[in-house]
Amino acid sequence: MASTTRRTTRRREAKIVSRGQRRKREMRRALRARLLEVQEVLGLKAINQPGDKAGNTEKAGF
């Protein structure tokens, strides 16, 4: 299933986006990456990775 996700992401990124929107998207991505790093340091399971089923946050140690 991951391949499909990757493909849709690519298609979404290929769209023409305004500068502000692109900046928002970059910030969101950076934030998410930082969040995942922090969680790994704390030894928690990363919440809601693309492969996970929905509603997995209960098991993530939160």
FIKOLZA-1660 file (N, C-alpha, C; in steps of 0.1 Angstrom, whole numbers, plus 5000, padded with zeros to 4 digits):
% residues 62
   i   px   py   pz ch aa at
   1 5008 4988 5000  A  M  N
   1 5000 5000 5000  A  M CA
   1 5009 5013 5000  A  M  C
   2 5021 5011 5005  A  A  N
   2 5029 5023 5006  A  A CA
   2 5032 5029 4992  A  A  C
   3 5033 5021 4982  A  S  N
   3 5036 5026 4969  A  S CA
   3 5026 5036 4964  A  S  C
   4 5013 5032 4967  A  T  N
   4 5002 5041 4963  A  T CA
   4 5004 5055 4969  A  T  C
   5 5006 5054 4982  A  T  N
   5 5008 5067 4990  A  T CA
   5 5019 5075 4984  A  T  C
   6 5030 5069 4981  A  R  N
   6 5041 5076 4975  A  R CA
   6 5037 5083 4962  A  R  C
   7 5030 5075 4954  A  R  N
   7 5026 5080 4941  A  R CA
   7 5017 5092 4942  A  R  C
   8 5007 5091 4951  A  T  N
   8 4998 5102 4953  A  T CA
   8 5005 5115 4958  A  T  C
   9 5015 5112 4967  A  T  N
   9 5022 5123 4973  A  T CA
   9 5030 5130 4961  A  T  C
  10 5036 5122 4953  A  R  N
  10 5043 5128 4941  A  R CA
  10 5034 5136 4933  A  R  C
  11 5022 5131 4930  A  R  N
  11 5012 5138 4922  A  R CA
  11 5008 5151 4928  A  R  C
  12 5006 5151 4941  A  R  N
  12 5002 5162 4949  A  R CA
  12 5013 5173 4948  A  R  C
  13 5026 5169 4949  A  E  N
  13 5037 5178 4949  A  E CA
  13 5039 5184 4936  A  E  C
  14 5035 5177 4925  A  A  N
  14 5038 5181 4912  A  A CA
  14 5028 5193 4908  A  A  C
  15 5018 5195 4916  A  K  N
  15 5008 5206 4913  A  K CA
  15 5015 5219 4914  A  K  C
  16 5010 5229 4907  A  I  N
  16 5015 5242 4909  A  I CA
  16 5009 5249 4921  A  I  C
  17 5017 5253 4930  A  V  N
  17 5013 5258 4943  A  V CA
  17 5018 5272 4945  A  V  C
  18 5010 5280 4952  A  S  N
  18 5015 5294 4955  A  S CA
  18 5027 5293 4965  A  S  C
  19 5034 5304 4965  A  R  N
  19 5046 5304 4973  A  R CA
  19 5043 5302 4988  A  R  C
  20 5032 5309 4993  A  G  N
  20 5029 5308 5007  A  G CA
  20 5025 5294 5010  A  G  C
  21 5017 5287 5001  A  Q  N
  21 5013 5274 5004  A  Q CA
  21 5025 5264 5005  A  Q  C
  22 5035 5266 4995  A  R  N
  22 5047 5258 4995  A  R CA
  22 5054 5260 5008  A  R  C
  23 5055 5272 5013  A  R  N
  23 5062 5275 5025  A  R CA
  23 5056 5268 5037  A  R  C
  24 5042 5269 5037  A  K  N
  24 5035 5262 5048  A  K CA
  24 5038 5247 5047  A  K  C
  25 5038 5241 5035  A  R  N
  25 5040 5227 5034  A  R CA
  25 5054 5223 5039  A  R  C
  26 5064 5231 5035  A  E  N
  26 5077 5229 5040  A  E CA
  26 5078 5229 5055  A  E  C
  27 5072 5239 5061  A  M  N
  27 5072 5241 5075  A  M CA
  27 5066 5229 5082  A  M  C
  28 5054 5225 5076  A  R  N
  28 5047 5213 5082  A  R CA
  28 5056 5201 5081  A  R  C
  29 5063 5199 5070  A  R  N
  29 5072 5187 5068  A  R CA
  29 5083 5188 5078  A  R  C
  30 5089 5200 5080  A  A  N
  30 5100 5201 5089  A  A CA
  30 5096 5198 5104  A  A  C
  31 5084 5204 5107  A  L  N
  31 5079 5202 5120  A  L CA
  31 5077 5187 5123  A  L  C
  32 5071 5180 5113  A  R  N
  32 5068 5166 5115  A  R CA
  32 5081 5158 5117  A  R  C
  33 5091 5161 5109  A  A  N
  33 5104 5154 5110  A  A CA
  33 5109 5156 5123  A  A  C
  34 5109 5168 5128  A  R  N
  34 5114 5171 5142  A  R CA
  34 5107 5163 5152  A  R  C
  35 5094 5163 5151  A  L  N
  35 5085 5156 5160  A  L CA
  35 5089 5141 5161  A  L  C
  36 5091 5135 5149  A  L  N
  36 5094 5121 5148  A  L CA
  36 5108 5119 5155  A  L  C
  37 5117 5128 5152  A  E  N
  37 5131 5127 5159  A  E CA
  37 5129 5127 5174  A  E  C
  38 5122 5136 5179  A  V  N
  38 5120 5137 5193  A  V CA
  38 5114 5125 5199  A  V  C
  39 5104 5120 5192  A  Q  N
  39 5098 5107 5197  A  Q CA
  39 5107 5096 5197  A  Q  C
  40 5116 5095 5187  A  E  N
  40 5125 5084 5187  A  E CA
  40 5135 5085 5198  A  E  C
  41 5139 5097 5201  A  V  N
  41 5148 5099 5213  A  V CA
  41 5141 5095 5226  A  V  C
  42 5129 5098 5227  A  L  N
  42 5121 5094 5239  A  L CA
  42 5118 5079 5239  A  L  C
  43 5121 5072 5228  A  G  N
  43 5118 5058 5228  A  G CA
  43 5104 5055 5226  A  G  C
  44 5096 5064 5220  A  L  N
  44 5082 5061 5217  A  L CA
  44 5081 5057 5203  A  L  C
  45 5069 5051 5200  A  K  N
  45 5066 5047 5187  A  K CA
  45 5062 5060 5180  A  K  C
  46 5067 5062 5168  A  A  N
  46 5063 5074 5160  A  A CA
  46 5048 5073 5157  A  A  C
  47 5041 5084 5160  A  I  N
  47 5027 5084 5158  A  I CA
  47 5023 5085 5143  A  I  C
  48 5013 5078 5139  A  N  N
  48 5007 5079 5126  A  N CA
  48 5016 5080 5115  A  N  C
  49 5025 5070 5113  A  Q  N
  49 5033 5070 5101  A  Q CA
  49 5024 5066 5090  A  Q  C
  50 5028 5069 5078  A  P  N
  50 5020 5067 5066  A  P CA
  50 5015 5053 5065  A  P  C
  51 5022 5043 5069  A  G  N
  51 5018 5029 5068  A  G CA
  51 5008 5024 5078  A  G  C
  52 5007 5032 5089  A  D  N
  52 4998 5028 5100  A  D CA
  52 4983 5028 5096  A  D  C
  53 4976 5021 5104  A  K  N
  53 4961 5022 5103  A  K CA
  53 4957 5034 5111  A  K  C
  54 4946 5040 5108  A  A  N
  54 4941 5052 5115  A  A CA
  54 4939 5049 5129  A  A  C
  55 4940 5059 5137  A  G  N
  55 4937 5058 5152  A  G CA
  55 4947 5050 5159  A  G  C
  56 4960 5052 5156  A  N  N
  56 4970 5044 5163  A  N CA
  56 4976 5051 5174  A  N  C
  57 4972 5063 5177  A  T  N
  57 4978 5071 5187  A  T CA
  57 4978 5066 5201  A  T  C
  58 4968 5058 5204  A  E  N
  58 4966 5053 5218  A  E CA
  58 4978 5044 5221  A  E  C
  59 4984 5037 5211  A  K  N
  59 4995 5028 5214  A  K CA
  59 5008 5035 5214  A  K  C
  60 5008 5048 5211  A  A  N
  60 5021 5055 5209  A  A CA
  60 5027 5060 5222  A  A  C
  61 5021 5057 5233  A  G  N
  61 5027 5061 5245  A  G CA
  61 5022 5075 5249  A  G  C
  62 5011 5080 5243  A  F  N
  62 5006 5093 5247  A  F CA
  62 4993 5091 5255  A  F  C
% end
